Amino acid sequence: MTMTFEDLDAWKNARELVNAVYTITRRSSLTKDFGLCGQIQRAAISAMSNVTEGFERQHVAEKLQAYNVARASCGEVRSLLYVIEDNYPQASATLRDTRKLVGGTGSLISGLIASTRRRMVAKTAAILSVMGLIGWAGAYLGH
């Protein structure tokens, strides 16, 4: 069975994060702060969408770029949660839980980045090894 982006724990957590952000931004006191609501929603969606985009990319550099954008979007969400907490203190408990969720999501995305880099290094080593064998064989055969 082929793995899909829906199988990634990072994507599952990012989806939970999007839902948590939408729950927070639907609170009656916050709903009229359109700029803040829109910004944190876009940042959460960016985290989820960029995990998907990175997974779907074929080239390693593009994968890493998308995963890095996803991780940065998690940082943006975390920062905006402080803005909400400072200006809408009645939501503090929910915001702390959401910050934990965004931290966990960021950690999972960091794991994707590390895993992708390890695979890239392993492939490069394998290619260099084969190239070395070809070079050795060519030298041995007098080419």
Order of alpha helices (4+ residues) and beta strands (2+ residues): alpha-alpha-alpha-alpha
